Amino acid sequence: MIEAETPDILITDIKMPFMDGLELSRIVRQRLPQTRIVILSGHDEFRFAQEAIQLGVTDYLLKPVSAQELLDALLRIRTQIEEEQRQRQELRHLQEQLKENANVLRQRFLLELVTGQLTTRAAIDAARMLQIELVAHAYLAVSVRCDVIT
């Protein structure tokens, strides 16, 4: 059911009849790495908390858990999810802008490269970012001069 629904947040108990919450968390972490996991536990044992941390569990709450504690944890997680979504959206937007401006950026880079305006380090970094291979067996250079007659 978890794979079919792909929840943002999974709340599980440590002790369950079929499988314990740590094993469930391990499976969910492998199959749905984006899902946040909150473990509820009546056990104040360090080994449970330590294993939960190793599994990347988002929160570990000791029972009895009040409604306010659970709500606070869910609100913190919601804030994290919203921030990550905002960052992913911003990254997609920047990637789209980079694609749209790639030709202009390439032309500007090549102009700065041939006119000696870039240091070697800056040229290598810019070429890498623009996916331009600077190392070649041979180079072809063309120089064009345009005079505007009015």
C-alpha positions in Angstrom: 0.0 0.0 0.0 2.9 2.4 0.8 4.4 1.9 -2.7 1.0 2.5 -4.3 0.2 5.6 -2.3 3.8 7.0 -2.1 3.1 9.1 1.0 5.1 12.2 1.9 5.2 11.1 5.5 5.0 7.6 7.1 4.2 7.3 10.8 5.0 3.9 12.2 5.3 2.2 15.6 8.5 0.3 16.5 6.6 -2.8 17.7 4.1 -4.3 15.2 2.9 -7.8 14.8 4.1 -8.6 11.3 7.2 -6.5 11.0 8.8 -4.0 13.3 8.9 -0.3 12.4 12.7 -0.3 11.9 12.4 -3.0 9.2 9.5 -1.2 7.6 11.6 2.0 7.7 14.5 0.2 6.0 12.3 -1.0 3.2 10.6 2.4 2.7 14.0 4.2 2.7 15.2 1.9 -0.1 12.1 2.0 -2.2 10.8 5.6 -1.5 13.8 7.6 -0.3 11.9 10.9 -0.4 9.3 9.6 2.2 9.8 11.1 5.6 9.5 8.6 8.4 8.3 9.3 12.0 8.7 6.4 14.4 6.6 6.1 17.6 8.2 4.1 20.3 7.3 3.1 23.8 11.0 2.0 24.2 13.5 4.5 25.5 16.3 2.3 24.3 19.3 3.9 22.7 19.8 1.1 20.2 16.3 1.7 18.7 17.0 5.4 18.3 20.5 4.8 17.0 19.2 2.4 14.3 16.5 4.9 13.4 19.1 7.6 12.9 21.2 5.3 10.7 18.1 4.7 8.6 17.5 8.4 8.1 14.3 8.5 10.1 13.0 12.1 10.3 11.7 12.0 13.8 11.6 9.5 16.7 8.8 10.2 19.3 8.5 8.4 22.6 5.1 7.2 23.7 2.9 8.4 25.1 2.8 11.0 22.4 0.5 13.9 22.8 -1.5 15.2 19.9 0.4 18.5 20.1 3.8 16.7 19.9 2.7 14.8 16.9 1.2 17.9 15.3 4.5 19.8 16.0 6.5 17.1 14.4 4.3 16.9 11.3 4.4 20.7 10.9 8.2 20.7 11.1 8.3 18.0 8.4 5.8 19.9 6.2 8.0 22.9 6.4 11.0 20.8 5.3 9.0 19.3 2.4 7.8 22.7 1.3 11.3 24.2 1.4 12.7 21.3 -0.6 9.9 21.6 -3.2 10.6 25.4 -3.4 14.4 24.7 -3.9 13.7 22.0 -6.6 11.3 24.4 -8.4 13.9 27.2 -8.2 16.6 24.8 -9.5 14.4 23.8 -12.4 13.7 27.5 -13.2 17.5 28.3 -13.2 18.2 25.2 -15.4 15.6 26.4 -17.9 17.1 29.9 -17.9 20.5 28.4 -18.4 19.2 26.4 -21.4 17.5 29.5 -22.9 20.6 31.6 -22.5 23.1 28.9 -23.4 23.9 30.2 -26.9 24.4 33.7 -25.7 26.6 32.5 -22.8 28.7 30.3 -25.2 29.2 33.2 -27.6 30.2 35.5 -24.8 32.5 32.9 -23.4 34.2 32.3 -26.7 34.6 36.0 -27.3 36.2 36.5 -23.9 38.4 33.4 -24.5 39.8 34.6 -27.8 40.3 38.2 -26.6 42.2 37.0 -23.5 39.8 38.4 -21.0 39.7 35.1 -19.0 42.2 33.6 -16.7 43.0 29.9 -17.4 41.1 28.8 -14.3 38.1 31.0 -15.2 38.1 29.6 -18.8 38.2 26.0 -17.6 35.4 26.6 -15.1 33.2 28.4 -17.6 33.9 25.8 -20.3 32.9 23.0 -17.9 29.7 24.8 -16.9 28.8 25.4 -20.6 29.8 21.9 -21.5 32.4 23.1 -24.0 35.4 20.8 -24.5 38.6 22.9 -24.5 41.0 20.1 -25.2 41.2 19.1 -28.9 43.8 17.7 -31.4 43.2 20.7 -33.7 41.4 24.0 -33.6 39.7 26.0 -36.3 39.6 29.8 -35.8 37.9 32.2 -38.0 38.3 36.0 -37.8 35.7 38.2 -39.4 35.7 41.9 -39.6 32.5 43.8 -40.3 32.6 47.4 -41.3 29.3 49.2 -41.2 28.9 51.7 -44.0 26.3 54.4 -43.4 
